[in-house]
């Protein structure tokens, strides 16, 4: 009998945006089609993480790799929306890659939670989400925000990364010194991940509202 845990529910929830994204795929624009591909990648990573956890008891190397892809995908969404020079996007991702390598080799090691990388991702994406809201309010688009796919995407991003900010920042320390707090943080993350995945799903559905 399969034991239902916070982590299992969180992992299964990754299938929701993937399935709905595939259903609405022909209605999506290019960035959101790529976002569907990211969720397919995310589901594959969840399976891979389970295999590594069961085989060697440590799936952190996958998290380091996943963080890089996640950062590249989510920042790409904002860069495309704001039509920012693609060279600036490549520069940002390159800088993030450099920091991720330093984090994996010198700060936390590849077998520990990548607190530095995840915290930097939180700051970057929270700022990007807030700027999305600010730019829409400033241009008087706020009344129709709920019909915009990027509104739901930004909402999922800011909920996920703002709530998990402290957990990500302190997780390496908690895992070493306060395992009970680390466990609580993991459960909070799992719950927030479910909520974020549901909101990501709405971003795909909202394309139908604009037809």
N, C-alpha and C positions, 0 to 999 in steps of 0.2 A: 504494500500500500504506500502511495506517495505521500510524504509528509508536506502539508501546505505551510510554507513559511513566507515571511515578508519578502525575502529575496526571490523566492520562486514566483510569487505573484508579480513582482517587479519585472522579472525576466520575461514572463509570459506577456506582460503588458506591452512589450516592445513589438509584439506581433500585430497589435491593433492598428497603429499608424501605417505599418507596412501593408497590411491587407486592404485597408481603406484607400491608401495611396495607390495601390495597384488597380483597385476598382475605378478610381477617378483619374487614372493616369493620363488618358487621352485629353482630359480637360485642363491639365496642369500646364503652367509655363515651364520654361527650361530649368530655372533654379529649383522649383519644387519637384520636378521630375528627378533631378539629382538628389534632392532630399529623400525621395522614396528609395533611391539606391543606397543612400546612407543608412536608412533603417534596415535594409536588407543586410548590409554590412554589420550593423549593430546586433541584429539577431544572430548572425554567424559568430560574432565575438562572444555573445552570451553562452552559446553552446561550447565554444572553445574554452572559455573561462571555467565552465563546469568540468570539462575534461581535464584541464590542467590542475584544478583544485583537487580532483579525485585521484589523479595519477601522481602528482608531485607535491600536492598540498600548498601550492603557491601559483596564483594566476596574475600577479602584479605586472610581469613583463607585457602581458596583453593590454593591461590598463594603460601603460605608458604609450604603447602604439595607438590604442584607441583614442587617447586624449589628443594626439596630434591630428588624427583624421577628423575628429569631432570639431576641433578648433578650426581647421581648414574649411570644413563644410559650413559651420555656422557663421563664420566671418564672411565667407563667400556670399551667403544669403544677404547680408547687410550691404556688402560692397556692390552687389548687383542692384539692389533696391535703390541705393543712393547714387548709382552710376559713377562710382569713384574709379579713378585710374587703376587699371589692373596691375600695373607695376607696383603700386603702393600695397596692394593685396599680397603680391608675391614677397615683397620686403617684410611685411608683417608676419607672414607664415614662416619665412626663413628665420626671423628673429626668435619666433616661438620655438622652432625646431632646435635652434642653438641652445636655448634655455632648457628645453626638454632633455637634450643630450647631457647637459651639465647636471641637471637634476638626477638623471638616471645613473650617471657615473660617479658623481662626487657628493651630492647633497643627501639623497635618500636611497640611492642604489636602485637598480632595476627590479630588485626583489622586494622593495618596500613601496608603500603608497606614495605617489608622486605629488606631495602636498604643494610644493612650489609651483609646479606646472598647472595643477588644477586651480590653485588660488589665482594665478595670473589670468587663466581663462575666465574665471568668475568675474574679475574686475573688468576685463575687456568687453565681455558680452553684456554685462549689466550696463555699462556705459553706452554701448551700441543700442541696447533696447530703450534706454531712457532717451537717447537722442532721437530714436524713431518716434516716440510719443511726443517729444518736444516739437519736432519738425512738423508733425501732423496737426498739432494744436495751433502752432504758429501760422500754418497755412489754411486754417479753418476747415480741415478735413475730419476733425474729431467726431462730427455728428454721424459719419458713415464708417467709422473705424471698424465696427464689428463685421462689416462685409468684406474687409480687406484680409486676404490670407496672411499677409505679413503682420497684421495686428495679432492674430492668434499665434503665429510663430514667435513673435517678440514677447507675447504674454507667457508662453510656455518657457521660453529662455529665461526671462527675468524671475519667474517663480522658482524654477529649478536651481539656478545659480545663486540667487540671493539667499534662499533658505539654506542651501548647502554650503554657503561661503565659509562659515565658521568651522563646519565639520571638515571640509576639505583642507582648510588651513592648519588644523590641529590634528588631523587623523594620524599622521606619522608618530607624533608625540603620544597620542592616546593609545595607539596600538602597542607602543613600547612600555608605557608606564601605567596606563589606566584602561585595561582591556574591557572593563564593564562599560565605561563611557563610550569606547569605540564601538561596542555592540549596539548601544542606543543610537549612536550616530548613523550606523549602517541601517538600522530599522527606519529612522527618519528619512534617510536618503531613499530607501526603497518605496516608502509611501509617497514622497514627493515625485519620484520618478514615474509612478503610476499616473498621478495627476497631470504631469507634464506630457506624458505620452497621449493621454486623452485629448489635451488641448492641441497638441501637434496634429492629431487626427482631425480636429475641427478645422484646422488650416487647410487641409485637403478638401474637406466637404464644402468649405466656403466658396470654392471656385464655382460650384453649382449655383450659388446665390447670385453670382455676377453675370450669369448667362442671359 
